Amino acid sequence: MRIHLSHLAVTALAGLITLNSAWADEVQVAVAANFTAPIQAIAKDFEKDTGHKLVAAYGATGQFYAQIKNGAPFEVFLAADDSTPAKLEQEKEAVAGSRFTYAIGTLALWSAKPGYVDDKGAVLKSNDYKHLSIANPKTAPYGLAATHVLDKLQLTEATKGKIVEGQNITQAFQFVSTGNAELGFVALSQIYKDGKVENGSAWIVPADLHEPIRQDAVILNKGKDNPAAKALVDYLKSAKATALIKSYGYEI
């Protein structure tokens, strides 16, 4: 009798697991590279709170646009700008009305060396460095913002021979963190947590030196019938998620 009951218990447990799995869905998300750390933290809470699983790919917004147009299986897009999601919406590649601003990004000039970057960014004008890292301005909005800063400060010509371009903001950050570039323009979120720069030295670039880095999310056509896609968009608007996003130096 004990064996029979045990068998029933196992069968019931298996049925419960299957039922729970049926309620949970997986969502494929294209995530702008600057938002890597926040989405990884959000993903854990999202899965715990909703049962849905978030599967993320990271890269440059312009590259993701090309991949989406070529049929990539992404269901939600967290871009590093607002124009690319708007364009996808206009081109009927995204669910109308699903687009919203999930974060406003902040640009920082950063060095892995403590004390190297002053709080006014004067090191940029010193010419006392060999390499300045930025993300590719053609595909990465943070890279484009960096070029706007150099233009505003009238340093475009002076820095032309010093610039090294990363494919995205992650690679731009890596050039600096490994010492291949003495300093570079990165997303504040890559170096900032809970109100402070975690290592090295940085100048938080004033917002008036570049166009606002308004980062929009949108549900793509492939995600229109996926409950997990809608759940993620709703979750990103929650107080819990927005507090976490702000802790990485973003505005909302």
Phi and psi in degrees as GROMACS dihedral restraints (atoms count N, CA, C in turn):
[ dihedral_restraints ]
;  ai    aj    ak    al  type     phi  dphi    fc
    3     4     5     6     1   -61.4    20    10
    4     5     6     7     1   -40.3    20    10
    6     7     8     9     1   -63.7    20    10
    7     8     9    10     1   -42.2    20    10
    9    10    11    12     1   -62.2    20    10
   10    11    12    13     1   -44.6    20    10
   12    13    14    15     1   -64.6    20    10
   13    14    15    16     1   -41.0    20    10
   15    16    17    18     1   -60.4    20    10
   16    17    18    19     1   -42.2    20    10
   18    19    20    21     1   -62.3    20    10
   19    20    21    22     1   -42.1    20    10
   21    22    23    24     1   -63.2    20    10
   22    23    24    25     1   -40.4    20    10
   24    25    26    27     1   -63.3    20    10
   25    26    27    28     1   -43.5    20    10
   27    28    29    30     1   -62.6    20    10
   28    29    30    31     1   -43.0    20    10
   30    31    32    33     1   -62.8    20    10
   31    32    33    34     1   -42.9    20    10
   33    34    35    36     1   -64.4    20    10
   34    35    36    37     1   -42.2    20    10
   36    37    38    39     1   -63.9    20    10
   37    38    39    40     1   -42.8    20    10
   39    40    41    42     1   -61.7    20    10
   40    41    42    43     1   -39.5    20    10
   42    43    44    45     1   -65.4    20    10
   43    44    45    46     1   -39.4    20    10
   45    46    47    48     1   -65.7    20    10
   46    47    48    49     1   -43.0    20    10
   48    49    50    51     1   -61.2    20    10
   49    50    51    52     1   -44.2    20    10
   51    52    53    54     1   -61.7    20    10
   52    53    54    55     1   -41.5    20    10
   54    55    56    57     1   -65.5    20    10
   55    56    57    58     1   -43.8    20    10
   57    58    59    60     1   -62.8    20    10
   58    59    60    61     1   -39.3    20    10
   60    61    62    63     1   -63.5    20    10
   61    62    63    64     1   -34.7    20    10
   63    64    65    66     1   -67.0    20    10
   64    65    66    67     1   -29.5    20    10
   66    67    68    69     1   -77.4    20    10
   67    68    69    70     1   -25.0    20    10
   69    70    71    72     1   -94.9    20    10
   70    71    72    73     1   144.5    20    10
   72    73    74    75     1  -128.6    20    10
   73    74    75    76     1   167.6    20    10
   75    76    77    78     1  -113.2    20    10
   76    77    78    79     1   140.0    20    10
   78    79    80    81     1  -123.4    20    10
   79    80    81    82     1   129.6    20    10
   81    82    83    84     1   -91.4    20    10
   82    83    84    85     1   120.1    20    10
   84    85    86    87     1  -122.5    20    10
   85    86    87    88     1   129.7    20    10
   87    88    89    90     1   -91.6    20    10
   88    89    90    91     1   119.7    20    10
   90    91    92    93     1  -119.5    20    10
   91    92    93    94     1   125.9    20    10
   93    94    95    96     1   -56.3    20    10
   94    95    96    97     1   137.5    20    10
   96    97    98    99     1   -56.3    20    10
   97    98    99   100     1   -32.1    20    10
   99   100   101   102     1   -64.0    20    10
  100   101   102   103     1   -20.9    20    10
  102   103   104   105     1   -99.4    20    10
  103   104   105   106     1    15.2    20    10
  105   106   107   108     1   -57.7    20    10
  106   107   108   109     1   -54.6    20    10
  108   109   110   111     1   -63.4    20    10
  109   110   111   112     1   -46.9    20    10
  111   112   113   114     1   -61.3    20    10
  112   113   114   115     1   -42.1    20    10
  114   115   116   117     1   -70.0    20    10
  115   116   117   118     1   -30.4    20    10
  117   118   119   120     1   -65.4    20    10
  118   119   120   121     1   -38.7    20    10
  120   121   122   123     1   -70.6    20    10
  121   122   123   124     1   -41.7    20    10
  123   124   125   126     1   -64.1    20    10
  124   125   126   127     1   -39.2    20    10
  126   127   128   129     1   -57.3    20    10
  127   128   129   130     1   -39.8    20    10
  129   130   131   132     1   -63.8    20    10
  130   131   132   133     1   -46.0    20    10
  132   133   134   135     1   -68.7    20    10
  133   134   135   136     1   -39.4    20    10
  135   136   137   138     1   -59.1    20    10
  136   137   138   139     1   -46.2    20    10
  138   139   140   141     1   -66.3    20    10
  139   140   141   142     1   -40.9    20    10
  141   142   143   144     1   -67.9    20    10
  142   143   144   145     1   -40.6    20    10
  144   145   146   147     1   -83.7    20    10
  145   146   147   148     1   -27.9    20    10
  147   148   149   150     1  -115.3    20    10
  148   149   150   151     1   -20.0    20    10
  150   151   152   153     1    86.5    20    10
  151   152   153   154     1   -14.2    20    10
  153   154   155   156     1   -80.1    20    10
  154   155   156   157     1   154.0    20    10
  156   157   158   159     1  -110.5    20    10
  157   158   159   160     1   135.2    20    10
  159   160   161   162     1  -104.1    20    10
  160   161   162   163     1   124.1    20    10
  162   163   164   165     1  -114.1    20    10
  163   164   165   166     1   114.7    20    10
  165   166   167   168     1  -110.1    20    10
  166   167   168   169     1   145.6    20    10
  168   169   170   171     1  -120.7    20    10
  169   170   171   172     1   144.1    20    10
  171   172   173   174     1  -118.8    20    10
  172   173   174   175     1   141.6    20    10
  174   175   176   177     1   178.2    20    10
  175   176   177   178     1  -169.0    20    10
  177   178   179   180     1   -81.7    20    10
  178   179   180   181     1   142.5    20    10
  180   181   182   183     1   -58.0    20    10
  181   182   183   184     1   -43.8    20    10
  183   184   185   186     1   -63.6    20    10
  184   185   186   187     1   -37.4    20    10
  186   187   188   189     1   -67.4    20    10
  187   188   189   190     1   -40.1    20    10
  189   190   191   192     1   -63.9    20    10
  190   191   192   193     1   -37.9    20    10
  192   193   194   195     1   -57.1    20    10
  193   194   195   196     1   -47.5    20    10
  195   196   197   198     1   -62.5    20    10
  196   197   198   199     1   -40.8    20    10
  198   199   200   201     1   -65.5    20    10
  199   200   201   202     1   -40.9    20    10
  201   202   203   204     1   -64.2    20    10
  202   203   204   205     1   -42.3    20    10
  204   205   206   207     1   -64.6    20    10
  205   206   207   208     1   -25.9    20    10
  207   208   209   210     1   -93.9    20    10
  208   209   210   211     1    12.2    20    10
  210   211   212   213     1    93.6    20    10
  211   212   213   214     1    15.8    20    10
  213   214   215   216     1   -57.5    20    10
  214   215   216   217     1   148.7    20    10
  216   217   218   219     1   -82.8    20    10
  217   218   219   220     1    25.1    20    10
  219   220   221   222     1   -72.1    20    10
  220   221   222   223     1   144.9    20    10
  222   223   224   225     1  -112.1    20    10
  223   224   225   226     1   -26.9    20    10
  225   226   227   228     1  -133.7    20    10
  226   227   228   229     1   141.9    20    10
  228   229   230   231     1  -122.4    20    10
  229   230   231   232     1   120.7    20    10
  231   232   233   234     1  -105.8    20    10
  232   233   234   235     1    98.5    20    10
  234   235   236   237     1   -88.2    20    10
  235   236   237   238     1   169.1    20    10
  237   238   239   240     1   -99.5    20    10
  238   239   240   241     1     9.7    20    10
  240   241   242   243     1  -145.6    20    10
  241   242   243   244     1  -179.5    20    10
  243   244   245   246     1  -106.0    20    10
  244   245   246   247     1   -18.1    20    10
  246   247   248   249     1   -74.1    20    10
  247   248   249   250     1   -35.7    20    10
  249   250   251   252     1   -68.5    20    10
  250   251   252   253     1   -47.4    20    10
  252   253   254   255     1   -60.6    20    10
  253   254   255   256     1   -37.6    20    10
  255   256   257   258     1   -63.4    20    10
  256   257   258   259     1   -40.0    20    10
  258   259   260   261     1   -64.1    20    10
  259   260   261   262     1   -42.9    20    10
  261   262   263   264     1   -64.0    20    10
  262   263   264   265     1   -35.7    20    10
  264   265   266   267     1   -65.9    20    10
  265   266   267   268     1   -44.7    20    10
  267   268   269   270     1   -63.4    20    10
  268   269   270   271     1   -33.4    20    10
  270   271   272   273     1   -86.8    20    10
  271   272   273   274     1     9.4    20    10
  273   274   275   276     1    63.2    20    10
  274   275   276   277     1    29.7    20    10
  276   277   278   279     1   -97.7    20    10
  277   278   279   280     1    -4.8    20    10
  279   280   281   282     1  -134.1    20    10
  280   281   282   283     1   159.7    20    10
  282   283   284   285     1   -73.6    20    10
  283   284   285   286     1   120.2    20    10
  285   286   287   288     1   -58.6    20    10
  286   287   288   289     1   133.8    20    10
  288   289   290   291     1    85.6    20    10
  289   290   291   292     1    -2.1    20    10
  291   292   293   294     1   -91.5    20    10
  292   293   294   295     1    -9.1    20    10
  294   295   296   297     1   -77.4    20    10
  295   296   297   298     1   138.5    20    10
  297   298   299   300     1  -156.3    20    10
  298   299   300   301     1   161.2    20    10
  300   301   302   303     1   -87.0    20    10
  301   302   303   304     1   117.3    20    10
  303   304   305   306     1   -97.3    20    10
  304   305   306   307     1   -16.1    20    10
  306   307   308   309     1  -166.2    20    10
  307   308   309   310     1   153.7    20    10
  309   310   311   312     1  -117.6    20    10
  310   311   312   313     1   117.4    20    10
  312   313   314   315     1   -80.5    20    10
  313   314   315   316     1   159.1    20    10
  315   316   317   318     1  -124.4    20    10
  316   317   318   319     1   133.9    20    10
  318   319   320   321     1   -93.2    20    10
  319   320   321   322     1   143.0    20    10
  321   322   323   324     1  -135.5    20    10
  322   323   324   325     1   144.4    20    10
  324   325   326   327     1   -93.5    20    10
  325   326   327   328     1   122.9    20    10
  327   328   329   330     1  -133.3    20    10
  328   329   330   331     1   146.6    20    10
  330   331   332   333     1  -130.7    20    10
  331   332   333   334     1   146.6    20    10
  333   334   335   336     1   -72.4    20    10
  334   335   336   337     1   -14.4    20    10
  336   337   338   339     1   -86.6    20    10
  337   338   339   340     1   125.3    20    10
  339   340   341   342     1   -61.2    20    10
  340   341   342   343     1   137.2    20    10
  342   343   344   345     1    78.9    20    10
  343   344   345   346     1    -3.0    20    10
  345   346   347   348     1   -76.3    20    10
  346   347   348   349     1   -40.9    20    10
  348   349   350   351     1  -100.4    20    10
  349   350   351   352     1   124.6    20    10
  351   352   353   354     1   -84.2    20    10
  352   353   354   355     1   167.7    20    10
  354   355   356   357     1   -78.0    20    10
  355   356   357   358     1     4.5    20    10
  357   358   359   360     1  -114.6    20    10
  358   359   360   361     1    -5.6    20    10
  360   361   362   363     1    74.8    20    10
  361   362   363   364     1    18.0    20    10
  363   364   365   366     1   -62.1    20    10
  364   365   366   367     1   -23.2    20    10
  366   367   368   369     1   -57.4    20    10
  367   368   369   370     1   -28.3    20    10
  369   370   371   372     1   -60.5    20    10
  370   371   372   373     1   -39.2    20    10
  372   373   374   375     1   -84.7    20    10
  373   374   375   376     1   -10.0    20    10
  375   376   377   378     1   -71.3    20    10
  376   377   378   379     1   -23.8    20    10
  378   379   380   381     1    65.1    20    10
  379   380   381   382     1    12.8    20    10
  381   382   383   384     1   -95.3    20    10
  382   383   384   385     1    48.5    20    10
  384   385   386   387     1  -155.7    20    10
  385   386   387   388     1   156.5    20    10
  387   388   389   390     1   -96.9    20    10
  388   389   390   391     1   -35.0    20    10
  390   391   392   393     1  -133.8    20    10
  391   392   393   394     1   137.1    20    10
  393   394   395   396     1  -122.2    20    10
  394   395   396   397     1   118.0    20    10
  396   397   398   399     1   -91.6    20    10
  397   398   399   400     1   133.8    20    10
  399   400   401   402     1  -139.7    20    10
  400   401   402   403     1   160.3    20    10
  402   403   404   405     1   -79.6    20    10
  403   404   405   406     1   155.4    20    10
  405   406   407   408     1   -56.7    20    10
  406   407   408   409     1   113.4    20    10
  408   409   410   411     1   -67.5    20    10
  409   410   411   412     1   -14.9    20    10
  411   412   413   414     1   -78.7    20    10
  412   413   414   415     1   -25.9    20    10
  414   415   416   417     1  -122.3    20    10
  415   416   417   418     1   -17.6    20    10
  417   418   419   420     1  -117.4    20    10
  418   419   420   421     1   116.2    20    10
  420   421   422   423     1   -57.5    20    10
  421   422   423   424     1   -31.8    20    10
  423   424   425   426     1   -69.2    20    10
  424   425   426   427     1   -31.4    20    10
  426   427   428   429     1   -67.9    20    10
  427   428   429   430     1   -40.8    20    10
  429   430   431   432     1   -63.5    20    10
  430   431   432   433     1   -41.7    20    10
  432   433   434   435     1   -61.4    20    10
  433   434   435   436     1   -38.1    20    10
  435   436   437   438     1   -61.7    20    10
  436   437   438   439     1   -40.7    20    10
  438   439   440   441     1   -66.6    20    10
  439   440   441   442     1   -33.5    20    10
  441   442   443   444     1   -64.1    20    10
  442   443   444   445     1   -40.2    20    10
  444   445   446   447     1   -62.9    20    10
  445   446   447   448     1   -46.3    20    10
  447   448   449   450     1   -62.1    20    10
  448   449   450   451     1   -38.6    20    10
  450   451   452   453     1   -63.2    20    10
  451   452   453   454     1   -48.1    20    10
  453   454   455   456     1   -61.3    20    10
  454   455   456   457     1   -36.5    20    10
  456   457   458   459     1   -87.3    20    10
  457   458   459   460     1     2.4    20    10
  459   460   461   462     1    57.6    20    10
  460   461   462   463     1    44.2    20    10
  462   463   464   465     1  -117.7    20    10
  463   464   465   466     1     7.8    20    10
  465   466   467   468     1   -58.7    20    10
  466   467   468   469     1   -48.8    20    10
  468   469   470   471     1   -68.4    20    10
  469   470   471   472     1   -42.6    20    10
  471   472   473   474     1   -64.4    20    10
  472   473   474   475     1   -28.7    20    10
  474   475   476   477     1  -101.4    20    10
  475   476   477   478     1    -2.5    20    10
  477   478   479   480     1   -53.6    20    10
  478   479   480   481     1   -44.2    20    10
  480   481   482   483     1   -81.0    20    10
  481   482   483   484     1    -3.1    20    10
  483   484   485   486     1  -103.8    20    10
  484   485   486   487     1   -15.0    20    10
  486   487   488   489     1   -74.9    20    10
  487   488   489   490     1   132.0    20    10
  489   490   491   492     1  -117.6    20    10
  490   491   492   493     1   131.0    20    10
  492   493   494   495     1  -101.8    20    10
  493   494   495   496     1   131.2    20    10
  495   496   497   498     1   -93.1    20    10
  496   497   498   499     1   153.9    20    10
  498   499   500   501     1   -62.1    20    10
  499   500   501   502     1   -32.6    20    10
  501   502   503   504     1  -147.7    20    10
  502   503   504   505     1  -177.8    20    10
  504   505   506   507     1   -68.7    20    10
  505   506   507   508     1   -25.9    20    10
  507   508   509   510     1   -65.1    20    10
  508   509   510   511     1   -44.7    20    10
  510   511   512   513     1   -69.0    20    10
  511   512   513   514     1   -36.4    20    10
  513   514   515   516     1   -60.9    20    10
  514   515   516   517     1   -41.4    20    10
  516   517   518   519     1   -64.0    20    10
  517   518   519   520     1   -42.2    20    10
  519   520   521   522     1   -63.5    20    10
  520   521   522   523     1   -36.8    20    10
  522   523   524   525     1   -58.4    20    10
  523   524   525   526     1   -38.3    20    10
  525   526   527   528     1   -78.3    20    10
  526   527   528   529     1   -44.3    20    10
  528   529   530   531     1   -64.8    20    10
  529   530   531   532     1   -28.3    20    10
  531   532   533   534     1   -89.6    20    10
  532   533   534   535     1    -5.8    20    10
  534   535   536   537     1    87.6    20    10
  535   536   537   538     1     3.4    20    10
  537   538   539   540     1   -71.3    20    10
  538   539   540   541     1   -21.0    20    10
  540   541   542   543     1  -133.1    20    10
  541   542   543   544     1   136.2    20    10
  543   544   545   546     1   -66.6    20    10
  544   545   546   547     1   -33.0    20    10
  546   547   548   549     1  -153.0    20    10
  547   548   549   550     1   167.3    20    10
  549   550   551   552     1  -168.3    20    10
  550   551   552   553     1   162.1    20    10
  552   553   554   555     1   -88.3    20    10
  553   554   555   556     1   121.9    20    10
  555   556   557   558     1  -129.6    20    10
  556   557   558   559     1   172.3    20    10
  558   559   560   561     1   -78.3    20    10
  559   560   561   562     1   135.4    20    10
  561   562   563   564     1   -54.8    20    10
  562   563   564   565     1   -34.3    20    10
  564   565   566   567     1   -60.3    20    10
  565   566   567   568     1   -21.4    20    10
  567   568   569   570     1   -78.0    20    10
  568   569   570   571     1   -18.4    20    10
  570   571   572   573     1  -125.4    20    10
  571   572   573   574     1     2.0    20    10
  573   574   575   576     1  -124.4    20    10
  574   575   576   577     1   137.5    20    10
  576   577   578   579     1  -154.4    20    10
  577   578   579   580     1   132.2    20    10
  579   580   581   582     1    52.3    20    10
  580   581   582   583     1    45.3    20    10
  582   583   584   585     1    89.2    20    10
  583   584   585   586     1     7.6    20    10
  585   586   587   588     1  -151.4    20    10
  586   587   588   589     1   155.2    20    10
  588   589   590   591     1   -73.9    20    10
  589   590   591   592     1   125.8    20    10
  591   592   593   594     1   -75.2    20    10
  592   593   594   595     1   -34.0    20    10
  594   595   596   597     1  -156.6    20    10
  595   596   597   598     1   165.9    20    10
  597   598   599   600     1    70.7    20    10
  598   599   600   601     1  -151.2    20    10
  600   601   602   603     1  -140.6    20    10
  601   602   603   604     1   149.1    20    10
  603   604   605   606     1  -150.6    20    10
  604   605   606   607     1   154.2    20    10
  606   607   608   609     1  -116.1    20    10
  607   608   609   610     1   119.4    20    10
  609   610   611   612     1   -79.5    20    10
  610   611   612   613     1   113.8    20    10
  612   613   614   615     1   -68.6    20    10
  613   614   615   616     1   127.4    20    10
  615   616   617   618     1   -58.3    20    10
  616   617   618   619     1   139.5    20    10
  618   619   620   621     1   -62.7    20    10
  619   620   621   622     1   -23.9    20    10
  621   622   623   624     1   -78.8    20    10
  622   623   624   625     1    -0.6    20    10
  624   625   626   627     1   -90.2    20    10
  625   626   627   628     1    -2.6    20    10
  627   628   629   630     1  -156.2    20    10
  628   629   630   631     1   166.4    20    10
  630   631   632   633     1   -63.8    20    10
  631   632   633   634     1   147.4    20    10
  633   634   635   636     1   -56.9    20    10
  634   635   636   637     1   136.6    20    10
  636   637   638   639     1   -92.5    20    10
  637   638   639   640     1    77.5    20    10
  639   640   641   642     1   -84.6    20    10
  640   641   642   643     1   117.1    20    10
  642   643   644   645     1  -103.5    20    10
  643   644   645   646     1   116.7    20    10
  645   646   647   648     1  -105.4    20    10
  646   647   648   649     1   149.3    20    10
  648   649   650   651     1  -113.6    20    10
  649   650   651   652     1   153.9    20    10
  651   652   653   654     1  -153.2    20    10
  652   653   654   655     1   146.0    20    10
  654   655   656   657     1   -83.9    20    10
  655   656   657   658     1   125.2    20    10
  657   658   659   660     1   -84.2    20    10
  658   659   660   661     1   163.4    20    10
  660   661   662   663     1   -55.5    20    10
  661   662   663   664     1   -35.6    20    10
  663   664   665   666     1   -66.7    20    10
  664   665   666   667     1   -16.5    20    10
  666   667   668   669     1  -104.7    20    10
  667   668   669   670     1     4.4    20    10
  669   670   671   672     1   -64.0    20    10
  670   671   672   673     1   -27.6    20    10
  672   673   674   675     1  -107.0    20    10
  673   674   675   676     1    12.8    20    10
  675   676   677   678     1   -99.1    20    10
  676   677   678   679     1   113.8    20    10
  678   679   680   681     1   -57.6    20    10
  679   680   681   682     1   -30.8    20    10
  681   682   683   684     1   -67.8    20    10
  682   683   684   685     1   -31.2    20    10
  684   685   686   687     1   -66.6    20    10
  685   686   687   688     1   -47.5    20    10
  687   688   689   690     1   -63.7    20    10
  688   689   690   691     1   -40.6    20    10
  690   691   692   693     1   -62.9    20    10
  691   692   693   694     1   -38.6    20    10
  693   694   695   696     1   -66.5    20    10
  694   695   696   697     1   -45.6    20    10
  696   697   698   699     1   -59.9    20    10
  697   698   699   700     1   -43.4    20    10
  699   700   701   702     1   -64.2    20    10
  700   701   702   703     1   -39.6    20    10
  702   703   704   705     1   -66.0    20    10
  703   704   705   706     1   -37.6    20    10
  705   706   707   708     1   -64.3    20    10
  706   707   708   709     1   -22.0    20    10
  708   709   710   711     1   -89.8    20    10
  709   710   711   712     1    -6.0    20    10
  711   712   713   714     1   -73.3    20    10
  712   713   714   715     1   158.4    20    10
  714   715   716   717     1   -61.3    20    10
  715   716   717   718     1   -37.1    20    10
  717   718   719   720     1   -63.4    20    10
  718   719   720   721     1   -45.9    20    10
  720   721   722   723     1   -70.3    20    10
  721   722   723   724     1   -42.4    20    10
  723   724   725   726     1   -66.4    20    10
  724   725   726   727     1   -34.8    20    10
  726   727   728   729     1   -63.8    20    10
  727   728   729   730     1   -40.0    20    10
  729   730   731   732     1   -67.1    20    10
  730   731   732   733     1   -42.5    20    10
  732   733   734   735     1   -60.4    20    10
  733   734   735   736     1   -43.5    20    10
  735   736   737   738     1   -63.9    20    10
  736   737   738   739     1   -30.6    20    10
  738   739   740   741     1   -66.2    20    10
  739   740   741   742     1   -17.1    20    10
  741   742   743   744     1   -95.7    20    10
  742   743   744   745     1    11.3    20    10
  744   745   746   747     1    93.4    20    10
  745   746   747   748     1     6.7    20    10
  747   748   749   750     1   -85.3    20    10
  748   749   750   751     1   157.6    20    10
  750   751   752   753     1   -98.2    20    10
  751   752   753   754     1   163.8    20    10
